[in-house]
Amino acid sequence: MTDDDRGGWIGRAVARREDARILAGESCYLDDLPEPEGLLHAAFVRSPFARAEIRGVSVLPGAGTALVFTAADLPGFLPVRSPPGVVTAQAPHPVLAPGEVRYTGQAVALVLAASRALAEDAAEFVDVDYEPLEAVVDPARAPELLRFERSGGDVDGAFAAAAHVTRARHAIPRVVAAPMEPRGILARPEGDGLSVWISAQDTARSVAGLAHALGLEPERVRVALPDVGGAFGSKGTPAPEAAAAAAAALRLGRPVKWAEDRYENFLAAYQGRGMQADVELALDAGGRMLAVRARILADMGAYLYVHSAAPPHTCAMLMCGAYDIPAARVTVTGARTDKVPTGPCRGAGRPEAAAFLELTVDQAARELGLDPLELRRRNLVRAFPHATPLGWSYDSGDYERCIDRAVALVGPERRSDAECVVGTGVALYVERAGGQFEEARVALEPDGRVIATSSAGPHGQGHETMLAQIVADTLGVEPERVEVRFGGLAGTGTFASRTTAMAGSAVLLAAQRLEREGGTEAHARFESDLVFGSGAYAAVVEIERATGVLRVVRLAAVDDAGRIVNPLLAEGQVVGASVHGLGVALMEEAVHDEAGQLTTASFLDYSLLTAAEAPDLRSAFVQSPSPLNPLGAKGIGEGGTIGVPAAVGNAVLDALGGRHVDPPYTPAKLWRALASPAVGPS
């Protein structure tokens, strides 16, 4: 079959095939699974203190027949893994708190009963004797939990020779991932091991995490994913509560189920962001960027999860952004505070890097009296591959085309008037994606169907549609003939905008092997270095002088995710990520008081952006295919969460005449800023 005879399904805007089942209510989430015989339901006794010594645990008579377990019964810790060069203290998260609690909401005891209601009632009769201790909530006063340093080029020489140095300080608050479906697990002992159904982003990290916590060989932990109601990074590694439920199932020889409620999710699911940075940018007399220095302070919380170090490491490694900066030095300090730990949340270090650098670039333009767009254009990376002084190599891109498209899309500037001040902001970003490996199998059935099996783990992105298109395009069949299945193969996991580039390429290779070699089944494994997507975002905002209320008038999103397999799905990811990023910029903040209590522990106090507040969003794609995979694909799922906060931040900076405000950009903050003197050239 020639290329002309094929359907040409790659690049087509095909509607999501998953939606019909989901909209008809036919999804099967963790809490929808049939209950096995003998099932016990789990509830947890959680610490009311941010830090306290546990002097004892006793069960009062009202607990009835419920079973109660503590760390003495279910010892164990979740694994910790650090990126290259990151040094961490010994602080793995315990399955249950052993001897002390380090954050409000930490699980101290597991209670099992015949129903969830009975388990929750019985938990009220578990008495924990606490000795409260002073909580450390300020990361600047906290002990060190993590450290990372990286340098490249003649940083000191560049700063010594600089005609101008811009110095800026920025802070990004903690945020809550807030997936529609909170976390949960159903664990059932089988044979010499455990069968597990878990609400997670992939099976690979669930197997590794549970096996480590339970002290089992990985092959004894069999994990399956039901439908997953979102994750946004928060389900990348098993929760300690999930490990406790699995441990209890093994110990009792009975199935155990834990389905988290929303309040638990606010208290105990790891949070995202939570970083501060001091950034210095050295420039010559012509506005050429010579070097960047950044000191990043990350609020890590009480313990380290397996991927806790990834966001601050990623933030540090991307501190050159889209610019051809010859020298850079970054230092990351991770602080151990008495709060719930932090971990990946959609963007996972990339939004912080973009905000820290792009806001500094706009400040530099103001100090130098240059147009912010002109300053950017003078310093863009234009030749690829491009090795940054921090050690990553950008595979491809067209940053100038991205910024030109974003400026054109956002439209003409508006003028301030007696009622509102108006500002326009632009931001560039570079995103790491891909890497490691995924597997796929493609088989021909006697009835003419094609079965494509992938190691990916979908949780709302449209993987089934996208992978079917790749197989249909390769084999020259209609996508309806392709049935896509997930699981049963080795892979790295669904996170960091990696599935199209990695799992998609594995499926492509398996389909090509089937066509070229014949037979009825083919298997493929695809490995790759990191790929680097990019983009430019622009925003126009207006702020009421009398109230400080901010309105985003227009938002432009231009993303370069390499070759786009399905423009409709890609557009959906851009819209979702942009609204997510806008919510983080305008209203989202997980707030802890001086005692370490979370004061935003429900949707009454923690606001999410709704469709009613979504602005006029104009989007476009630039396609710079990656040379590192056969699809030429990169990543698209996080661009909006990376680019929007930085672009809105620069628009706010412009509207406020250079006055500095950290997000979220609430009316109270903006009203106070408007009352203070403006800074720098207008």
Phi, psi and omega in degrees: 000132180272166179299328182293336182275347185284164181283343181061050187281335177288125182102354180271148177273082181267133180295149181296121178287339180292334192294324182301315180292319182293314183291336178276001180076022182264006177292155177232096178274175185306316183286354178266351184296144175302142182274121179291158180298137178081013184296137172248139179260144185254143167224157184238141170272122187245149182291133172274357183247150176285329175209130180196153171275138176265111182271339179175158177229128179228152181252120181278159185303332183293351181290345178064227184267008181297149177261136183236130179236143174238185180298334177294330180272325185233072178287165177141160182223152174282154182286159175232134176224137184243145174297162181304132177089350180273126179256127182236152172282167177279098181212055177290152181283125178286153176297310171230150186297120181258094175095330177208156173250148184238000173201152177296127181099356178296138182287126180255320182219149176254130179243130181240137178208177185289341176217163179296319180300317179294322179295318179293321177296317181295327179300334178292342182257014173263116185260121178251127178269106181258145166246098184299143177238160180292129181273143174257114182244344179270115182300335179291340181253004188266154175293159184278132179247338186207147175213140178213134177225140177210139181215147176206142182082176182272081184293310183297319179296321180295318179290326178293328182269356186293141173280336181210140175234123175264132179239128184221152175233130183227154177221136176242121184286167171293148177225163180254134182293321175052055174293155179301319178257119175294184186281164178179166181206147168234115184245130182228121177297135178214124179059233181265012184211219190216134170257132188230134167247126189218143174278100188211169181277340181192167179275328188300310182286333176293316177300311183298315183292315181292319179300318179296312183294327184268352182071033181249157170291142183306326182291348178271357178247111182254119187245134173233147179252121167286190171300143184240122184273059177086162181208310182055034179095342189278357179240034182279340180219148183299142176288152175302327177295324177295319178295322179296316178297319179294320178296319179294322178299317178296317184294320184270342186070026181227151178291145180227138180233136172231123175237113187289143172265172187295321180297318176299320181298318177298317185285316197244343176288140183297145183261169181249173177062224181076053180228151172235156180209138166256119186240135175237132181237119180264132181227152175272183185295338180266007180084015177279129179285123184260324183194158174228139172236138179218134173244113187252131176246117183250129176277100186275343186082198192279329185221170175253130168270177184298328182243020181299326183282347185296313181299311179294327177294314178298317178304312182297316184291341181258018185284002169263348176054221183269014189253147180275072181266120187284343184219142181205148174219127178233143175228129178243130171243124177260121185264140177266099178258162179271065178225166174304142182299160172257161179196192182295134170223138189339108186114314169046062178102333180289317177299323179294315180298315180298316180294313182300315184281313186292324175293325177292321178298317178296323177296319178298318179299319179296316181293327181272352183071029180254155172291130182302326178292319180295319178299319179295313183298329179292344189236006184293147168289131182235344181246135182231150359293150182239122177268122177279157178294347179268354169113355176264152181242115178284127187281320181196167178165167175214076189293325181292321177296322178298313183291324177296318180294319181296317180296319179293321182290322186289340174088182185291155177291150176256162181253146174291155177222193184293335183264325187225148167261143186238142178218151176238136180223148178231147176212141173257158174213156170234136185235127172279144179207175176069206181089161179066225187210160171216159180238159178208155175223135177235128184227144175265130179263154180301332181276005177096353177286155173245124180257116177250122180247132184235150175281356181291162178231099185287148171215047173118358189274342183095027182301322183300316180293313183298315181291325177297322178298318181296315179294315180299319180296320184286319184267354179071038179239171175283143179302332180296338178278352184259119175260126184254130178236158182231144176101166178083001178233156178283145178189178183266324177132166181259101180192167173056037174051044188249353194289316180297313182295319188266299180293323177298319179292323177297316177297318178300314181295321179295318179294319177296320179295321179297317182290320186280325186259350181076194183086191183244356182205143177217146181238147178214150174233130181242129177239151183199154167287176178297145169248158186231104171284174182199178178176175176223135179237147178223146183220145170242126181235155170228140183237125178293128181296323187282332188238341185079004180292130182256139174231128174276112185283313180216150178222129178245133182234119176234117184239138174250097179253029184069214181287130181266120180284318182221103182301328181293314177294320179297319178298320177299320177294321179297314181297311181299315180293324181293317177295320175301311180296325179291321177298319177296321181290324190260329191214338188280131176194122174274113188253130173248140178275186185296337179268003180084012178277134177284115182268358178239062190259019175201170179286356171288331184245342180246110187269143171243145177291141176247174179299331181296331181265358182294135183276181171292107183252124179242128187228159178203161178242142167247131184246104173249092187304140175281138176279002188263357175213156187292340176277339187073018187270158173233229181228150184228346192287348186237359185306316181294323178290340179272310188279326185296309182301322180290318180293316178295321178300319178289327175294320177295317178302319179294315181295326182272006178067033178091358178291136185271131174220133176270149178290160000286149185274077183278158179304320182297316179297314184291323178297318178294320180296321180296334180277351181263163182294146175287162181232149172070178179296147180279000000 
